[in-house]
Every structure is written in structure tokens, then in C-alpha cells.
Amino acid sequence: MAILTTEHLTRRFKELTVVDDLTISVNQGEIFGLLGPNGAGKSTVIKMITTLLPPTSGCASVGGFDVVHNASNVRRLIGYVPQILSADGTLTGRENLMIFAKLYDIPKSERAPRIDESLEFMGLTDASDKLVKNYSGGMIRRLEIAQAMLHHPKVLFLDEPTIGLDPVGRKAVWDHIQKLCSDFDTTIFLTTHYMEEADKLCSRVAIMHLGKLAVI
């Protein structure tokens, strides 16, 4: 059953068409990869589906909710980890998670148990009270995934989740992504230009080139 669909999704910036007539469907519980070189339009697709950028034309929906007309409903169903590392290095891992728990309106009585659960799941319990500026790149990425999963989203968007990580860090992130899918039935939509990453993680992939869908 499809939990995410796009139909003729298009985004233009003046004369430049960045995403051109994209139609895809993602099933509940799968890891779906959007592949392509830098500049193919992958990040723009994610920004439209996560309600951060309005489409020029076409439509997209998550859980049956239109990303333009029902944006608040869509946001309750999704988690999003952007390309650029965004955790606050001046705070501890636990403090970063607490901020997100409040932003997600998680009830006060549930915040500490959810944070402990997320830290344990992502293998960060021992580092939870250390400043994030002392984390490795792989640890920061796992913390950001923990942040995005605090409210138990139906769909998790990961925009090039292992970019800049060393092989050990990449494998740790891969392992946790697979566990999220198997243990929580989370649908994962990720972008990557690493073919081995797509081969390791994804059940299906869509390949983009210059804004157009080449093949699924």
C-alpha cells in the first residue's frame, strides 16, 4: 500500500526546471532510494514532499494528505534529516533531543522515556551527556536520526545521510537505518549518489538525471 505518492511533480526556478514531471509511489515499510549525481534534483524533491518548498505544478501526498493543502498533517507524519549536520554542538546529545521533544509537542511525561529509547536505539547512551561538538560525524548523524524519530513518524526522509562520513561511520548509519525499518515499520525515503549505499539499503530505487526520472 502506497504511503507516499507524487504525480507530475515539477519545480522551476525562473527559467530553470530543477524537477521535471516526477511521478513515483512509495510503499509502507520500504526503504526507497532516490539516486542521481549532484544537481539531479534529489534534494529539491525532498524539500517539496516535506512541505519546505511549494511545487510549481503537480502534486504530492504523504499518508493521504496533500503536501500543499494539508501541510500541517503531513508534518505530523514525517521526520526529516537534511544533508548538512544541524545538531547544536554546544549542547549535549540529550539536550538536543529534549529540544526536539518539546518542538514535537511530546507530552512532558513521555519525553524522558522517548529520549532514553532513542539514545539506546541509536547506540548513543554512553555519549548522551557529552557535548555534541566532541562527537564524530557518524555519531552526529545518528543523533540527528534519533531527533527525527522522537515523535515516531510514519515516513523518515534522509537527504544523503552518510555524505562526508568515513567507512566505519557509514556502516553504523546503514545498520541503524535498516533497524528502523525492521523494528518500527518506518518507511524510509533517502537520497544518495553512492551506488553501494543504495544496493545495501534499498528495496527499490528511482534514478534521476537533470531533473527527470530515468527509471525505477
C-alpha positions in Angstrom: 0.0 0.0 0.0 1.4 3.4 -1.0 2.1 5.9 1.8 3.8 8.5 -0.4 3.0 9.5 -4.0 3.9 12.2 -6.4 2.1 13.0 -9.7 3.8 15.1 -12.3 5.7 16.9 -9.5 7.6 19.9 -11.0 9.7 22.7 -9.6 11.0 25.6 -11.6 13.3 28.5 -10.6 12.6 31.2 -13.2 13.7 29.5 -16.4 15.4 26.6 -14.8 13.4 23.4 -14.3 15.0 21.5 -11.4 12.4 18.8 -11.0 10.5 17.8 -14.2 7.2 15.9 -14.1 8.2 13.4 -11.4 5.7 10.6 -10.7 6.6 8.0 -8.1 4.9 5.8 -5.5 6.5 4.6 -2.2 5.0 1.7 -0.2 4.5 1.5 3.5 7.5 0.0 5.3 10.0 0.0 2.4 13.4 1.8 2.0 13.1 3.8 -1.2 16.1 5.4 -2.7 16.3 8.4 -5.0 19.6 8.3 -6.9 21.5 10.7 -9.1 24.5 12.9 -9.3 24.8 16.3 -7.6 22.4 18.6 -9.3 19.9 15.9 -10.4 17.1 17.4 -8.3 17.1 15.0 -5.4 17.1 17.5 -2.6 14.5 19.6 -4.2 12.2 16.6 -4.4 12.6 16.0 -0.7 12.0 19.7 0.1 8.7 19.7 -1.8 7.5 16.4 -0.2 8.4 17.6 3.3 6.5 20.9 2.7 9.6 23.1 2.8 9.2 24.2 -0.8 6.0 24.5 -2.8 5.8 22.7 -6.2 5.4 24.8 -9.3 2.9 22.2 -10.6 1.8 18.7 -10.0 1.1 17.3 -6.5 2.4 15.0 -3.8 0.9 13.4 -0.8 2.0 11.6 2.4 -0.4 9.3 4.3 -3.2 10.6 2.0 -2.5 14.3 2.9 -1.6 16.8 0.2 1.7 18.5 0.9 0.4 21.9 -0.1 -3.2 21.9 1.2 -2.6 19.7 4.3 0.9 20.7 5.2 0.4 20.5 9.0 -0.9 17.0 8.7 2.0 15.9 6.6 4.5 17.4 9.1 3.0 15.3 11.9 3.7 12.1 9.9 7.2 12.7 8.8 10.8 13.1 10.1 13.5 14.8 8.1 17.3 14.7 8.3 18.9 17.3 6.0 22.3 16.9 4.3 24.1 19.5 6.4 24.8 18.4 10.0 22.5 20.5 12.1 22.8 19.3 15.8 23.9 22.0 18.2 27.5 21.3 19.2 27.3 23.5 22.3 24.6 21.2 23.9 24.8 17.5 24.9 23.1 14.8 22.9 20.4 14.5 25.5 19.8 18.3 25.5 19.5 18.3 21.7 16.8 15.6 21.9 14.9 17.4 24.7 14.6 20.5 22.4 13.1 18.4 19.6 10.8 16.6 22.1 9.4 20.0 23.0 9.2 21.1 19.4 7.2 17.9 18.5 4.8 18.6 21.4 5.6 15.2 23.0 3.8 15.1 26.4 6.1 16.1 29.3 5.7 12.7 31.0 6.8 10.9 27.8 9.8 13.0 26.9 12.5 11.3 29.1 11.5 7.7 28.2 11.3 8.6 24.5 14.8 10.2 24.6 16.3 7.3 26.5 14.7 4.9 24.0 16.1 6.9 21.0 19.6 7.2 22.5 19.7 3.4 23.2 18.4 2.5 19.8 21.0 4.7 18.0 23.8 3.5 20.2 24.4 6.8 21.9 23.5 6.2 25.5 27.1 6.3 26.8 27.7 9.6 24.9 24.3 11.2 25.8 25.7 13.7 28.3 28.8 14.7 26.3 28.8 17.9 24.2 27.9 17.2 20.6 31.0 19.1 19.4 33.0 16.2 20.7 31.0 13.6 18.6 32.3 12.1 15.5 30.5 12.8 12.2 28.8 9.4 12.3 27.6 10.0 15.9 26.2 13.4 15.0 24.3 11.8 12.1 22.9 9.1 14.3 21.8 11.8 16.8 20.0 13.6 14.1 18.2 10.5 13.1 17.2 10.0 16.7 15.9 13.6 16.8 13.8 12.9 13.7 12.4 9.7 15.1 11.3 11.0 18.5 7.7 11.5 17.5 7.5 8.1 15.8 7.0 9.4 12.2 5.4 7.2 9.6 8.0 8.3 6.9 11.6 9.3 7.6 13.4 11.4 4.9 17.2 11.2 4.8 18.9 13.5 2.4 22.3 12.0 1.6 22.6 10.6 5.2 26.2 9.4 5.0 27.8 12.2 3.0 31.3 13.1 4.4 31.4 10.1 6.7 34.2 7.6 6.9 33.5 3.9 6.1 33.0 3.0 9.8 30.6 5.8 10.3 28.7 5.0 7.1 28.3 1.3 8.1 27.0 2.3 11.5 24.4 4.6 10.0 23.4 1.9 7.5 22.8 -0.6 10.3 20.6 1.8 12.2 18.6 2.7 9.1 17.8 -1.0 8.5 16.8 -1.5 12.1 14.4 1.5 12.0 12.7 -0.1 9.0 12.5 -3.6 10.5 11.8 -2.7 14.2 9.4 0.2 13.7 8.0 -0.4 10.3 9.2 3.1 9.3 9.1 4.0 5.7 12.4 5.5 4.7 12.9 7.8 1.7 16.6 8.5 1.1 18.6 10.3 -1.4 22.2 9.2 -2.3 24.7 9.2 -5.1 26.5 6.2 -3.6 25.5 3.2 -5.6 26.8 0.8 -2.9 24.6 2.6 -0.3 21.5 2.1 -2.5 22.4 -1.5 -3.1 22.9 -2.2 0.6 19.8 -0.4 1.9 17.0 0.0 -0.7 14.3 -2.3 -1.8 13.6 -0.1 -4.8 15.4 2.9 -6.4 14.4 5.7 -8.7 17.2 7.3 -10.8 17.1 11.0 -11.7 19.1 12.8 -14.3 18.8 16.6 -14.9 15.5 16.8 -13.0 13.9 13.9 -14.9 13.0 10.4 -13.8 15.1 8.0 -15.8 14.0 4.7 -14.4 12.6 3.0 -11.3 
